[in-house]
Amino acid sequence: MSGADSFGNMFRVPELKKRILFTLALLVVYRIGAHIPTPGINSIALAELFARAQGTILGFFDMFSGGALSRLTIFALGIMPYISSSIILQLMTIVSPYLARLKKEGEQGQKKITQYTRYGTVVLSTIQGSGIAVGLEAMKSPSGGLIVPEPGWSFRMMTVLTLTAGTCFLMWLGEQITERGIGNGISLIIFSGIVAGTPAAIFQSMDLMGTGEMSVLVMLFLLVLMIVVVGVIVFTEGGQRRIPIQYAKRVVGRKMMGGQSTHLPLKVNTSGVIPPIFASSIIMFPATIAQFISHPWMQSVSAMLTPGTLVYSLIFVGAVFFFCYFYTAVIFNPVDVADNMKKHGGYVPGIRPGHKTSEYIDTILSRITFYGAMYLSLICILPDYLIKYFNIPFYFGGTSLLIVVGVSLDTMQQIESHLVMRNYDGFVKKGRLKSRRG
């Protein structure tokens, strides 16, 4: 079946068509909001400021907000405060007995944790919005124009209220997409923000090539690098370690059950694009506040947290490793897997069922997670240095490529599942994405 026919199948399933159109409609709403400015800002002076900020932490943050920060729109904070709040709540479930109990209570407990996450989002957005509002009052454009023509408490209150409300609305959009649309809503919002800046970056590069400021060889090298990175991401995201499982024969009623062989697939990158997003969120929160505070010490902190610096790289890699192991532990419990296998008569050949099996699975999972964390770190960090030293005038490094490719694969997997369940051919012949086969 041709690609066009496979694409058309998406709109032959009423429920899937409704979900796709709903998702696209909400993403359009997001992109419209990303162009509605916050009151009291000199947009021309702000544009001049961000023209000089490409390649810095401001440019990096602006990429994740889809250009909303450089225009200081109602969505300038983006979805990062919500992600930061989610990280804090997940970490607190380890140290807080109350939150740990809520986590084990199923759907009702999860609703309560989600409610606390929303409260945390409001608090973090207020803090971050206050830092931006106060910082903007003291900033000037390179030509000397004031970013805020009429500073004061009225501007600060309006800015904090606007930015906090914008983030809360994005949080709601993401939850609606996840529940009633297709794909993960939060990831798709970040994805659309990154993709929205791609055409402008391409045209800007073509202009620089036309004026001779960027050589053709550098541009070709950048394109080859992006293709190689995309290929590595697609290949590694499909990597698995398959543990053989044998089920013993047993009599159930009058039937003989079991006796079959199967496998337990463990992905090299179980956590997907979550670790880089979480790591970026952790670095962005203090770096953004530091960027808008006119103090030499805070400005030095902001400079150290710029992509391509040693401090940023060490913090980012450490955070990626931590969240790879942490998120993998959250979504995959070797003890539960081993217990379920034992209940159904399953065992790993050569390994005693129960505790020994869980230890064996945990050891393998820890090893492949280490390689997964190494892969994520290299993909996200290496292009930063190459782009920095080639002086590419826009930021589109490994983190953004990883998010774009990873979110695309995950969304396609969900679409594929809907098609296969209704006996339609998907995007590949056997009805399953090769990168997700298992």
Buried (B, 14 or more C-beta within 10 A) or exposed (E): EEEEEBEEBBEEBEEBEBBBEBBBEBBEEBBEBBEEBBEBBBBEBBEBBBEEBBBBBBBBBBBBBBBBBBBBBBBBBBBBBBBBBBBBBBEBBEEEEEBEEBBEEEEEBEEBBEEBBBEBBBEBBBBBBBBBBBBBBBBBBEEEBBBBEEBEEEBBEBBBBBBBBBBBBBBBBBBBBBEEBBBBBBBBBBBBBBBBBEEEBEEBBEEBBEEEEBEEEBBEEBEEBBEEBBEBBBEBBBBBBEBEBBBEEEEEEEEEBBEEEEEBEBBBBBBBBBBBBBBBBBBBBBBBBBBBBEEEEBEEBBBBBBBBBEEBBEBBBEBBBBBBBBBBBBEBBBBEBBBEBBEEBBBBEEBEBBEBBBBBBBEBBEEBBBBBBBBBBBBBBBBBBBBBEBEBBBBBBBBBBBBBBBBBBBBBBBBBBBBBEEEBBBBBEEBBBEBBEE
